[in-house]
Structures are given as C-alpha cells and as structure tokens.
Amino acid sequence: MSEQESTPARVEMISLDAEDSKLVTLARGARSRTGAAEGAAVRDETGRTYAACTVALPSLRLTALQAAVAAAVASGAASLEAAAVVTDAEQAPDAGLTAVAELGGVGTPVYLAALDGTVVSVVGAVISA
C-alpha cells in the first residue's frame, strides 16, 4: 500500500457554540420523531427556536427548513440568527436556503449536519433565482 493510501483523510471538525449545537440537536429530534428525510431548526432574533421536519403531503410539500421558517413566522419572528438542517443529502435544498435568507437575510448561517449530528458544512443562506 502506498503512503497516500495508508494515510487517513483529514476531516476538519466544525465547532459550534452551545446555541448552534442546540439547533442541530433540535433538528435531529424533529427528523427522528417522524422518520422524515430532513429535520431543521431555526433561531430567531430573540433566541427562540423552532424545529420542523420535511412535509410531504399530496397537497403540501415543504423542506424541513421551509417548515421551520414557517413556524418561526407564524410565531411572530422578525428575523433569524441561524439555522441547522440534518439530512443525508450533500447540501440543503435551495428552497430552504431561500426561506432562511428571506427572513434572516442573505448570509444567515445554515449548518448542514449528517444524520448522526456531525456538522459537515456551514453555508450562508442565499436567495436562489
């Protein structure tokens, strides 16, 4: 085996503060309670958190991030500080990132975590065309 093959790949860990870790925990819980494809959580400008999962009804389809943003808006949130989504996908759906950007502003951090809660990336929310 070559040296390149025997050297384990370096994985850079993304460290989160306690409030952002809570978002990942809430997103995992929302997903696991229902067995949905995704779970998400958002934190508003006052520190309140909202968690949701993917909605896949014949008459209504929402990403987990869209559902969490909708819950925040329905509760009176004026802005978002951060969001997290737990999924086995390689990236958060554009529609969810757009919903976060529309309420929190472009660049609001969105933590993407694997099903085990390991944060694999952080992106700034964007409004997709």
C-alpha positions as a Markdown table, in Angstrom:
| # | Residue | x | y | z |
|---|---|---|---|---|
| 1 | Met | 0.0 | 0.0 | 0.0 |
| 2 | Ser | 1.3 | 3.4 | -0.9 |
| 3 | Glu | 1.8 | 6.1 | 1.8 |
| 4 | Gln | -1.1 | 8.1 | 0.2 |
| 5 | Glu | -3.4 | 5.1 | 0.6 |
| 6 | Ser | -2.4 | 4.4 | 4.2 |
| 7 | Thr | -2.8 | 7.9 | 5.4 |
| 8 | Pro | -6.3 | 8.6 | 6.8 |
| 9 | Ala | -8.1 | 11.6 | 5.2 |
| 10 | Arg | -8.1 | 14.7 | 7.4 |
| 11 | Val | -11.6 | 15.7 | 8.4 |
| 12 | Glu | -11.8 | 19.3 | 9.6 |
| 13 | Met | -14.3 | 19.5 | 12.5 |
| 14 | Ile | -16.6 | 22.4 | 12.6 |
| 15 | Ser | -17.0 | 23.5 | 16.2 |
| 16 | Leu | -20.3 | 25.1 | 17.2 |
| 17 | Asp | -21.2 | 27.2 | 20.2 |
| 18 | Ala | -23.9 | 25.9 | 22.6 |
| 19 | Glu | -26.7 | 27.7 | 20.9 |
| 20 | Asp | -25.8 | 26.4 | 17.5 |
| 21 | Ser | -25.3 | 22.9 | 18.8 |
| 22 | Lys | -28.8 | 23.1 | 20.3 |
| 23 | Leu | -30.2 | 23.8 | 16.7 |
| 24 | Val | -28.5 | 20.6 | 15.4 |
| 25 | Thr | -30.0 | 18.6 | 18.4 |
| 26 | Leu | -33.5 | 20.0 | 17.8 |
| 27 | Ala | -33.2 | 19.3 | 14.0 |
| 28 | Arg | -32.1 | 15.7 | 14.7 |
| 29 | Gly | -35.1 | 15.3 | 17.1 |
| 30 | Ala | -37.6 | 16.6 | 14.6 |
| 31 | Arg | -36.3 | 14.3 | 12.0 |
| 32 | Ser | -36.2 | 11.2 | 14.2 |
| 33 | Arg | -39.6 | 11.7 | 15.6 |
| 34 | Thr | -41.2 | 11.3 | 12.2 |
| 35 | Gly | -38.7 | 9.4 | 10.2 |
| 36 | Ala | -38.7 | 12.3 | 7.7 |
| 37 | Ala | -36.0 | 12.8 | 5.1 |
| 38 | Glu | -34.8 | 16.0 | 6.9 |
| 39 | Gly | -35.1 | 17.8 | 10.2 |
| 40 | Ala | -34.4 | 21.5 | 10.7 |
| 41 | Ala | -34.3 | 24.1 | 13.4 |
| 42 | Val | -34.0 | 27.9 | 13.3 |
| 43 | Arg | -33.3 | 30.5 | 16.0 |
| 44 | Asp | -34.9 | 33.9 | 15.8 |
| 45 | Glu | -33.7 | 37.3 | 16.8 |
| 46 | Thr | -34.9 | 36.8 | 20.4 |
| 47 | Gly | -33.2 | 33.4 | 20.8 |
| 48 | Arg | -36.4 | 31.4 | 20.5 |
| 49 | Thr | -36.1 | 28.2 | 18.5 |
| 50 | Tyr | -38.4 | 26.4 | 16.1 |
| 51 | Ala | -37.9 | 22.9 | 14.8 |
| 52 | Ala | -39.7 | 21.0 | 12.0 |
| 53 | Cys | -39.3 | 18.2 | 9.5 |
| 54 | Thr | -39.9 | 17.6 | 5.8 |
| 55 | Val | -43.6 | 17.9 | 4.9 |
| 56 | Ala | -44.6 | 15.5 | 2.1 |
| 57 | Leu | -48.3 | 15.5 | 1.8 |
| 58 | Pro | -50.2 | 15.2 | -1.5 |
| 59 | Ser | -51.4 | 18.8 | -1.2 |
| 60 | Leu | -48.3 | 20.3 | 0.6 |
| 61 | Arg | -44.6 | 19.9 | 0.2 |
| 62 | Leu | -42.1 | 21.8 | 2.3 |
| 63 | Thr | -38.4 | 21.2 | 3.0 |
| 64 | Ala | -37.6 | 21.0 | 6.7 |
| 65 | Leu | -36.0 | 24.5 | 6.6 |
| 66 | Gln | -39.1 | 25.9 | 5.0 |
| 67 | Ala | -41.3 | 24.3 | 7.6 |
| 68 | Ala | -39.1 | 25.6 | 10.5 |
| 69 | Val | -39.1 | 29.2 | 9.0 |
| 70 | Ala | -42.9 | 29.0 | 8.6 |
| 71 | Ala | -43.2 | 28.0 | 12.3 |
| 72 | Ala | -41.0 | 31.0 | 13.2 |
| 73 | Val | -43.0 | 33.4 | 11.1 |
| 74 | Ala | -46.3 | 32.1 | 12.5 |
| 75 | Ser | -45.0 | 32.7 | 16.0 |
| 76 | Gly | -44.0 | 36.3 | 15.2 |
| 77 | Ala | -40.3 | 36.1 | 14.5 |
| 78 | Ala | -39.0 | 39.2 | 12.7 |
| 79 | Ser | -35.6 | 37.7 | 11.8 |
| 80 | Leu | -33.3 | 34.7 | 12.1 |
| 81 | Glu | -29.9 | 34.4 | 13.6 |
| 82 | Ala | -29.0 | 30.8 | 12.4 |
| 83 | Ala | -30.4 | 27.6 | 11.1 |
| 84 | Ala | -29.5 | 23.9 | 11.0 |
| 85 | Val | -30.6 | 21.1 | 8.8 |
| 86 | Val | -30.0 | 17.3 | 9.4 |
| 87 | Thr | -30.1 | 15.3 | 6.2 |
| 88 | Asp | -28.2 | 12.6 | 4.3 |
| 89 | Ala | -28.1 | 14.8 | 1.3 |
| 90 | Glu | -24.9 | 16.6 | 0.4 |
| 91 | Gln | -26.5 | 20.0 | 0.5 |
| 92 | Ala | -29.6 | 21.8 | 1.8 |
| 93 | Pro | -32.3 | 22.3 | -0.7 |
| 94 | Asp | -32.3 | 25.7 | -2.4 |
| 95 | Ala | -35.9 | 26.4 | -1.4 |
| 96 | Gly | -35.0 | 26.0 | 2.3 |
| 97 | Leu | -31.9 | 28.3 | 2.0 |
| 98 | Thr | -34.1 | 30.8 | 0.3 |
| 99 | Ala | -36.6 | 30.8 | 3.1 |
| 100 | Val | -33.9 | 31.3 | 5.6 |
| 101 | Ala | -32.4 | 34.2 | 3.6 |
| 102 | Glu | -35.8 | 35.8 | 3.2 |
| 103 | Leu | -36.4 | 36.0 | 6.9 |
| 104 | Gly | -32.8 | 36.2 | 8.3 |
| 105 | Gly | -31.1 | 37.9 | 5.4 |
| 106 | Val | -28.6 | 36.7 | 2.9 |
| 107 | Gly | -25.6 | 35.2 | 4.7 |
| 108 | Thr | -27.5 | 33.8 | 7.7 |
| 109 | Pro | -25.5 | 30.8 | 8.7 |
| 110 | Val | -27.1 | 27.4 | 7.9 |
| 111 | Tyr | -25.3 | 24.4 | 9.5 |
| 112 | Leu | -25.6 | 21.2 | 7.4 |
| 113 | Ala | -25.3 | 18.1 | 9.6 |
| 114 | Ala | -25.3 | 14.4 | 8.8 |
| 115 | Leu | -27.8 | 12.0 | 10.4 |
| 116 | Asp | -25.6 | 11.4 | 13.4 |
| 117 | Gly | -25.4 | 15.2 | 14.1 |
| 118 | Thr | -21.9 | 15.8 | 12.8 |
| 119 | Val | -21.8 | 19.2 | 11.1 |
| 120 | Val | -20.3 | 18.7 | 7.7 |
| 121 | Ser | -20.6 | 22.3 | 6.4 |
| 122 | Val | -21.9 | 25.7 | 7.0 |
| 123 | Val | -23.2 | 27.9 | 4.3 |
| 124 | Gly | -24.7 | 31.4 | 4.2 |
| 125 | Ala | -28.3 | 31.5 | 3.2 |
| 126 | Val | -28.9 | 32.7 | -0.3 |
| 127 | Ile | -31.9 | 33.7 | -2.4 |
| 128 | Ser | -32.0 | 31.4 | -5.4 |
| 129 | Ala | -33.3 | 32.5 | -8.8 |
